[in-house]
Amino acid sequence: EIVLTQSPATLSLSPGERATLSCRASQSVSSYLAWYQQKPGQAPRLLIYDASNRASGIPARFSGSGSGTDFTLTISSLEPEDFAIYYCQQRINRLSFGGGTKVEIK
Amino acid sequence: EVQLVQSGAEMKKPGESLKISCKASGYSFTSYWIGWVRQMPGKGLEWMGIIYPGDSDTRYSPSFLGQVIISADKSISTAYLQWSSLKASDTGMYYCARGPYYYDSGPSFDFWGQGTPVTVSS
């Protein structure tokens, strides 16, 4: 089973700042990695699929990069609605999710 | 418009059985995976399994194999998640989600249901 490790567990930032979230896989997942955003009381929402492709309707401030075992989700300038929990997910070998990174207001 | 509408909240006792549903609309039900994801209170997302309604190909996470059964009824575009004997540790929110078919790998999930909360308590 492929284990995804997300870091940091919590990121404390102010609106307007840049957020950089990391997801590391225990073995290569090629580019088969997605990122999701989840707000309290809501279902997750797909942000990025296949490492760097924005899902439909996702603002351009969200970008993804990486391949193999190391991936990054970048939010270029945090908006108030971006404070949430972010999960990565691989799909190359069965499926699995990372433990999540909470982006909170500093 | 793609929609996944899940059945309502459930409160059950340990040992009872349960089947929850996920009704799809707005797309070809047989051409996409449906996945089930658990979220225990205050915790992260856990993949449980996926089903491809087109041919009923079903794959389970090792953590959930033998614990639940995933099925689908193409005639009514509905997927199901069922337990034969619930435990208190099955308490959580259960999401269904749609994922595109890839010949060489599993899906990511582009549309999600609203979630079904399940509480198991004596």
Chai-1 contact restraints between the chains, C-beta under 6 A:
chainA,res_idxA,chainB,res_idxB,connection_type,confidence,min_distance_angstrom,max_distance_angstrom,comment,restraint_id
A,Y32,B,S105,contact,1.0,0.0,6.0,A-B,restraint_1
A,A34,B,S108,contact,1.0,0.0,6.0,A-B,restraint_2
A,A43,B,Y95,contact,1.0,0.0,6.0,A-B,restraint_3
A,A43,B,W112,contact,1.0,0.0,6.0,A-B,restraint_4
A,A43,B,G115,contact,1.0,0.0,6.0,A-B,restraint_5
A,P44,B,W112,contact,1.0,0.0,6.0,A-B,restraint_6
A,L46,B,D110,contact,1.0,0.0,6.0,A-B,restraint_7
A,Y49,B,S108,contact,1.0,0.0,6.0,A-B,restraint_8
A,Y87,B,L45,contact,1.0,0.0,6.0,A-B,restraint_9
A,R91,B,S105,contact,1.0,0.0,6.0,A-B,restraint_10
A,R91,B,G106,contact,1.0,0.0,6.0,A-B,restraint_11
A,R91,B,P107,contact,1.0,0.0,6.0,A-B,restraint_12
A,R91,B,S108,contact,1.0,0.0,6.0,A-B,restraint_13
A,I92,B,S105,contact,1.0,0.0,6.0,A-B,restraint_14
A,L95,B,W47,contact,1.0,0.0,6.0,A-B,restraint_15
A,L95,B,G106,contact,1.0,0.0,6.0,A-B,restraint_16
A,F97,B,L45,contact,1.0,0.0,6.0,A-B,restraint_17
A,G99,B,G44,contact,1.0,0.0,6.0,A-B,restraint_18
A,G100,B,G44,contact,1.0,0.0,6.0,A-B,restraint_19
